[in-house]
Amino acid sequence: MKKYADYLWVLGGELIRRVLTDEKARKLPARTLILKRIDETGGPLWRHARDEQEHAVYDAVCRRFYQFLTGTKS
């Protein structure tokens, strides 16, 4: 559970960064903003990942979150 929470926290940080730099994103409902940034392939670029393996785990968590939000399964 903690692993997922940590990576969701990272996703939240990337979403906040997007909102701070993109005025259009500020006007979007939270669900819409999230679904614009994650999909069946993963999440937005995590600029501070230590390595590719860490980013791959982050993408896997983003994919699972996308599946949860959309009710889809891969």
LINCORTA-V540900 format. One record per residue. N is the residue number from 1. RES is the residue in one small letter. NEAR is the number of other C-alpha atoms within 8 Angstrom. Layout:
# LINCORTA-V540900
N;RES;NEAR  N;RES;NEAR
This chain:
# LINCORTA-V540900
1;m;4  2;k;5  3;k;6  4;y;8  5;a;8  6;d;8  7;y;10  8;l;10  9;w;8  10;v;9  11;l;12  12;g;8  13;g;8  14;e;10  15;l;11  16;i;8  17;r;8  18;r;9  19;v;11  20;l;8  21;t;6  22;d;8  23;e;8  24;k;7  25;a;9  26;r;8  27;k;6  28;l;8  29;p;6  30;a;6  31;r;6  32;t;8  33;l;11  34;i;9  35;l;9  36;k;7  37;r;9  38;i;13  39;d;11  40;e;8  41;t;7  42;g;12  43;g;12  44;p;8  45;l;4  46;w;9  47;r;4  48;h;4  49;a;8  50;r;6  51;d;6  52;e;7  53;q;6  54;e;9  55;h;11  56;a;8  57;v;8  58;y;11  59;d;11  60;a;9  61;v;12  62;c;14  63;r;14  64;r;8  65;f;8  66;y;13  67;q;12  68;f;8  69;l;6  70;t;6  71;g;6  72;t;7  73;k;4  74;s;4
